[in-house]
Amino acid sequence: MTVATLWLLTAAALIAAGLWRVVTAATALRQVVALNVVAAGATVLLVAVGEVGAAPDPREARTMAAAGVVVMLGVTAFAVRLLRHPDHDAGRGGADP
């Protein structure tokens, strides 16, 4: 088993486990965490593709993976804020009666 195969198997396991948890999660917060696991699997997949040699330069895949982590962090923060928004802002004198 090569290192690239190990990366690919890890990516597949993360994506499969995350998707399964998205479907079976009881709360929206757990679904957000499960989507983060899927995004981490996609990041590992990008690194694996760079290791296999499909990318012209392995640094390109690593750069895209790093950018994906930053985007994943921003989307997670936004999703958590949306999950918390109705609970915290209700009854604060907004435009709704």
Buried (B, 14 or more C-beta within 10 A) or exposed (E): EEEBEEBBEBBBEBBEBBBEBBEEBEEEEEBBBBBBBBBBBBBBBBBBBBBBEEBEEBEEBBEBBEEBEEEBEEBBEEBBEEBEEEEEEEEEEEEEE
